[in-house]
Amino acid sequence: MGKYDFTTRPNRLTQFTSKWQASETNPDLLQMWVADMDFLPIPEIKETIINYGQEHIFGYNYFSPELYQAVIDWEKNEHGYAIEKEDIVFIDGVVPAISVAIQAFTQKGDAVLINSPVYYPFSRTVKLNERQLVENSLKVINGRFEIDFEQLERDIIEHEVKLYLLCSPHNPGGRVWAKGDLEKIAELCQKHGVLLISDEIHQDLALFGNKHHSFNTVRNSNKNFSIILASATKTFNIAGTKNSFAIIQNKSLRQKFQRIQLANNQHEVPTIGMLTTQAAFTYGKPWLEELRRVIEENVTYATDYLTKNTKIKVMKPEGTYLTWLDFSAYGLAQPDLGEKLKREAKVVLNDGSHFGKEGKYFARLNVATPLETVKEAVARIARVFPK
Ligand SMILES: Cc1ncc(COP(=O)(O)O)c(C=O)c1O
């Protein structure tokens, strides 16, 4: 038994929770989709919010030295990444930061590259900003995603790519990129003058002994052409409090980023997000260590159960709490797959095709919920998708 409760699933049906909204009217449905965890926050975050409610006046705030220090210490202690206060730019979300970066560093029509399948706001943001989307397909080799570096270089050259949006660790595949992968990416970016945005929001959730390498720790010169995006929100399940940060060590890039942030009036962050981030990074380590063990157990259970009892091919993640399920053996068209999961299995997963064309016949299963719920979800799936 650990110190924290990872076995009770809180009732989220009264909390305007996106993940569980459809269960408000259809309580039989198990919600196993959006990247949000059904675990209670750490007590210190709760206390911080209670204290905010009781003691504060809710006016404008500045970014406190304690908040900067909490981020600096977390990056150093958890990821061996040494940064200075001036490198950090706070913003309300990683996805908003992606918009700012696209607007700051590219023009309409410029090519922006992603490795698909990938977290769907990447392609959406590129397209809505009227940039040219270049999709470099990931390859499945030995049950995990790999980057085809020769194809990557051809794509960069052919489309004159200006910006590369990397998801590291990778959602939905759970790949924790090896140092060698990041070195090759860096070489190609440098060779072809490509700026790299490294979305490292899942950085704290490397599992099974895998190690996350922040892009700039791989080679010192990477900081000249990179923007690192991260936050405490995914790790500590506080996405609704809205706060994240960009680490931009190159001054001229940082100034360009901040100029667009200001042009969009996106330079302020809710006070509550600042406070929860600070509390999470200051007190959250023991909880996170337990969480990782819980997720490892859940991932292993779901992978083994589905592999044994169904024809689904499970991509077992090296990090994140997301599993990528290949349903192609059942020969169902994509909308029918989602419908069958929802209507017959009564489980809601993310539709794989939203992550890119490579996600056709796939679905993404989130296992960040008590093990009993994971067991129930995979048993329901196996009843409808037998071996
Ligand atoms: C790769 C990735 N980036 C960004 C986000 C969301 O970031 P934010 O809520 O800070 O905008 C998610 C959420 O699941 C994610 O998986």
The ligand as a Tripos MOL2 file, in Angstrom:
@<TRIPOS>MOLECULE
LIG
   16    16     1     0     0
SMALL
NO_CHARGES

@<TRIPOS>ATOM
      1 C1          1.4030   16.1130  -26.3590 C.3       1 LIG1
      2 C2          0.4660   17.0290  -25.6700 C.ar      1 LIG1
      3 N1          0.6730   18.3550  -25.7130 N.ar      1 LIG1
      4 C3         -0.1470   19.2330  -25.0900 C.ar      1 LIG1
      5 C4         -1.2410   18.7970  -24.3670 C.ar      1 LIG1
      6 C5         -2.1670   19.7750  -23.6970 C.3       1 LIG1
      7 O1         -1.5000   20.8780  -23.2530 O.3       1 LIG1
      8 P1         -2.2350   22.1010  -22.5500 P.3       1 LIG1
      9 O2         -3.4090   21.5740  -21.7830 O.co2     1 LIG1
     10 O3         -1.1670   22.6760  -21.6800 O.co2     1 LIG1
     11 O4         -2.6270   23.0400  -23.6500 O.co2     1 LIG1
     12 C6         -1.4900   17.4110  -24.2990 C.ar      1 LIG1
     13 C7         -2.6780   16.9280  -23.5800 C.2       1 LIG1
     14 O5         -3.0090   15.7830  -23.5990 O.2       1 LIG1
     15 C8         -0.6220   16.5250  -24.9440 C.ar      1 LIG1
     16 O6         -0.8010   15.2010  -24.9020 O.3       1 LIG1
@<TRIPOS>BOND
     1     1     2 1
     2     2     3 ar
     3     2    15 ar
     4     3     4 ar
     5     4     5 ar
     6     5     6 1
     7     5    12 ar
     8     6     7 1
     9     7     8 1
    10     8     9 2
    11     8    10 1
    12     8    11 1
    13    12    13 1
    14    12    15 ar
    15    13    14 2
    16    15    16 1
@<TRIPOS>SUBSTRUCTURE
     1 LIG1         1 GROUP 0 **** ****
